[in-house]
């Protein structure tokens, strides 16, 4: 547990630092030029997804600790992988970057609030987080401090930031794999006894997240590139962040299992969704 408390936040810090290397203040300002697309995507992320996840948790009858873990995942912002998928499948990558930046800021408030509500509803044993200032500050430091450092490095040393982009991306994928492997190893028996449940709810949640992120903007007459960007931002969650919060902040490795399973399954599901969207665009 002592290793996890140090290694997991450090691992996430590297990932968030890499995100910061890609960001400039202009990415936040850019949202003002297309406020409708950004507002719709954020509404899907912050309002619709927790409701959908709550419904799925009840439908699949997850045990309390896994139910809270699933809602912790739903409360996590979009992952940096969303930018890559958006690029591959012709989404508006600039919108993705802006949404990732804004989501990371908003998550400092929404993630503790939603997780606390889930704990109050499902009552997983003697776990109690509340809205303690120390916990909120910890989330703030884990999420935003490395992003701010990365942005500072980019502003002061743009050449270095550009050179580090690829190595940090590779390290981020490797870290995600290691974090997932550690989560599975730490709660293997619980995973095996709930494997079908977790797999089913993860597939359903990922598929619905992508669909909502795409269909809702299209129904509101938002252009397809922005809708594709919204789909991946809403549909690809930061599983690493959810795992770090569960293990490093809350001290519950078993709560990180939904994020670990989701972290594996989201890649092929997002790719299939991207192929579907591309085919629709071609006709």
C-alpha positions in Angstrom: 0.0 0.0 0.0 2.9 2.3 0.8 4.3 1.7 -2.7 1.0 2.4 -4.3 0.5 5.6 -2.4 3.8 6.9 -3.9 4.0 5.2 -7.3 0.5 5.7 -8.5 0.3 9.5 -8.1 3.8 9.7 -9.6 2.7 7.7 -12.6 -0.4 9.8 -13.1 1.8 12.9 -12.7 3.9 11.8 -15.6 0.8 11.4 -17.8 -0.7 14.7 -16.7 2.7 16.4 -17.3 2.6 15.1 -20.8 -0.9 16.5 -21.3 0.5 19.9 -20.1 3.2 19.8 -22.7 0.5 19.8 -25.3 -1.5 22.7 -23.8 -1.3 26.5 -24.1 -3.5 29.2 -22.6 -5.0 29.6 -26.1 -6.5 26.1 -25.8 -8.8 27.4 -23.0 -9.6 30.6 -24.8 -10.4 28.7 -28.0 -13.6 27.3 -26.4 -15.1 30.7 -26.5 -15.0 30.6 -30.3 -17.2 27.5 -30.4 -19.1 27.6 -27.1 -22.0 25.5 -28.2 -20.0 22.4 -29.1 -18.0 22.7 -25.8 -21.1 23.3 -23.7 -22.9 20.3 -25.1 -19.9 18.0 -24.7 -19.4 19.2 -21.1 -23.1 18.7 -20.3 -22.9 15.1 -21.6 -19.8 14.5 -19.5 -21.0 16.1 -16.3 -24.8 15.4 -16.3 -25.7 12.5 -18.6 -22.8 10.2 -18.0 -23.2 9.9 -14.2 -26.9 9.3 -14.6 -26.3 6.6 -17.3 -23.6 5.0 -15.1 -25.9 5.0 -12.1 -28.6 3.2 -14.1 -26.1 0.6 -15.4 -24.8 0.0 -11.9 -28.3 -0.8 -10.7 -29.1 -2.9 -13.8 -26.0 -5.0 -13.4 -26.4 -5.2 -9.6 -22.8 -4.5 -8.9 -21.5 -5.0 -5.3 -21.3 -1.7 -3.4 -17.5 -1.2 -3.7 -17.6 -1.9 -7.4 -20.6 0.4 -7.9 -18.7 3.2 -6.3 -15.7 2.4 -8.4 -17.8 2.6 -11.5 -19.2 6.0 -10.6 -15.7 7.2 -9.7 -14.8 6.3 -13.3 -17.8 8.1 -14.7 -16.7 11.2 -12.7 -13.2 11.1 -14.1 -12.5 13.5 -17.0 -11.7 12.4 -20.6 -8.4 10.7 -21.1 -5.6 12.0 -23.2 -6.1 9.0 -25.5 -9.3 10.8 -26.7 -7.0 13.3 -28.6 -5.3 10.5 -30.5 -8.6 8.8 -31.4 -10.1 12.1 -32.5 -7.1 12.7 -34.8 -7.3 9.2 -36.3 -11.0 9.5 -37.0 -11.1 13.1 -38.2 -12.5 14.8 -35.2 -11.8 18.4 -34.1 -8.6 17.7 -32.2 -8.4 21.4 -31.0 -11.8 21.0 -29.4 -10.6 17.8 -27.7 -7.5 19.5 -26.3 -9.6 22.4 -25.0 -12.2 20.0 -23.5 -9.5 17.9 -21.8 -8.0 21.0 -20.3 -11.3 22.3 -19.0 -12.5 18.9 -17.8 -9.3 18.4 -15.8 -10.0 21.7 -13.9 -13.7 20.9 -13.4 -12.9 17.4 -12.1 -11.1 18.8 -9.1 -14.6 19.7 -7.8 -16.9 17.3 -9.5 -14.9 14.1 -8.9 -14.9 14.4 -5.0 -18.6 15.4 -5.1 -19.8 12.5 -7.3 -17.6 10.0 -5.5 -18.9 11.1 -2.1 -22.5 10.9 -3.3 -21.9 7.3 -4.6 -20.4 6.3 -1.2 -23.4 7.8 0.6 -25.8 5.9 -1.7 -24.1 2.5 -1.9 -22.4 2.5 1.6 -19.4 0.2 0.7 -18.4 -1.0 4.2 -16.8 1.5 6.5 -15.4 3.7 3.8 -15.9 7.4 4.4 -14.4 10.1 2.3 -16.8 13.1 2.6 -15.7 16.4 1.1 -12.6 16.7 3.3 -10.4 19.6 2.2 -7.3 17.5 2.4 -8.7 14.9 -0.1 -10.0 17.6 -2.4 -6.5 19.3 -2.3 -4.9 15.9 -3.0 -7.0 15.5 -6.1 -6.2 19.1 -7.1 -2.5 18.4 -6.8 -2.6 15.1 -8.6 -4.6 16.5 -11.5 -3.6 20.1 -12.0 -0.1 20.6 -10.6 1.7 18.4 -13.3 -0.5 19.9 -16.0 0.5 23.4 -15.0 4.2 22.3 -14.8 3.9 20.9 -18.4 2.4 24.1 -19.7 5.1 26.1 -18.0 7.8 24.0 -19.6 6.2 24.4 -23.0 6.0 28.2 -22.6 9.7 28.5 -21.5 11.2 25.6 -23.5 9.0 24.9 -26.5 11.7 22.9 -28.3 12.2 20.6 -25.3 8.4 20.2 -25.0 8.1 19.1 -28.6 11.0 16.7 -28.2 9.4 15.1 -25.1 6.0 14.7 -26.7 6.5 11.2 -28.2 8.5 9.7 -25.3 5.9 10.9 -22.8 3.1 9.5 -24.9 4.9 6.1 -25.0 5.5 6.3 -21.2 1.9 7.1 -20.6 0.7 4.0 -22.4 3.3 1.8 -20.6 2.2 3.3 -17.2 -1.5 2.7 -18.0 -0.7 -1.0 -18.7 1.4 -1.3 -15.5 -1.3 0.4 -13.4 -4.0 -1.9 -14.8 -1.8 -5.0 -14.2 -1.2 -3.9 -10.6 -4.9 -3.3 -10.0 -5.8 -6.8 -11.3 -3.0 -8.5 -9.3 -4.1 -6.7 -6.1 -7.7 -7.8 -6.3 -7.6 -10.9 -8.5 -10.2 -13.0 -6.6 -12.7 -10.1 -6.6 -12.1 -9.6 -10.3 -12.6 -13.3 -11.1 -15.8 -13.5 -9.1 -17.2 -10.4 -10.9 -15.5 -10.7 -14.3 -18.6 -11.0 -16.4 -20.4 -8.3 -14.5 -17.5 -5.9 -14.8 -16.9 -6.7 -18.4 -20.6 -6.3 -19.3 -21.0 -3.0 -17.5 -17.7 -1.6 -18.9 -18.7 -2.5 -22.5 -22.2 -1.0 -22.0 -20.9 2.1 -20.3 -18.2 2.8 -22.9 -20.5 2.2 -25.9 -23.2 4.4 -24.4 -20.7 7.1 -23.5 -19.4 7.2 -27.1 -22.9 7.2 -28.5 -24.2 9.9 -26.3 -21.1 12.1 -27.0 -21.8 11.8 -30.7 -25.6 11.6 -31.1 -26.5 14.5 -28.7 -24.3 17.1 -30.5 -25.6 15.9 -33.9 -29.2 16.2 -32.8 -28.3 19.8 -31.8 -27.0 20.5 -35.3 -23.3 20.6 -34.3 -20.9 19.8 -37.2 -19.6 16.2 -37.4 -15.9 17.0 -36.6 -17.0 18.6 -33.4 -19.4 15.7 -32.6 -16.6 13.2 -33.2 -14.4 15.1 -30.8 -17.2 15.2 -28.3 -17.8 11.4 -28.6 -14.2 10.5 -27.8 -13.9 13.1 -25.1 -17.1 11.8 -23.4 -16.5 8.2 -24.2 -12.8 7.7 -23.3 -12.3 8.3 -19.6 -9.1 8.8 -17.7 -9.0 5.2 -16.2 -5.5 5.9 -14.7 -6.9 8.9 -12.7 -9.8 6.7 -11.3 -7.3 4.0 -10.3 -5.0 6.5 -8.6 -7.9 8.0 -6.7 -9.2 4.6 -5.6 -5.9 3.2 -4.5 -3.7 6.2 -3.7 -6.3 8.6 -2.2 -9.0 6.3 -0.8 -6.8 3.3 -0.1 -9.1 0.8 -1.8 -7.5 -1.3 -4.5 -10.7 -3.3 -5.0 -12.5 0.0 -5.9 -10.1 0.4 -8.9 -11.2 -2.8 -10.7 -14.0 -1.2 -12.8 -11.5 1.4 -14.1 -8.9 -1.3 -14.7 -11.3 -3.5 -16.8 -12.7 -0.4 -18.6 -9.1 0.7 -19.3 -8.5 -2.5 -21.3 -11.9 -2.7 -23.1 -12.2 1.0 -24.1 -9.4 0.8 -26.7 -11.1 -1.7 -29.1 -14.6 -0.3 -28.4 -13.4 3.2 -29.3 -11.7 2.0 -32.4 -14.8 0.2 -33.6 -16.9 3.3 -32.9 -14.4 5.4 -34.9 -14.6 3.0 -37.9 -18.4 3.3 -37.7 -18.3 7.1 -37.6 -15.8 7.1 -40.5 -18.2 4.9 -42.6 -21.1 7.3 -41.9 -18.9 10.2 -42.9 -18.0 8.5 -46.2 -21.6 8.1 -47.3 
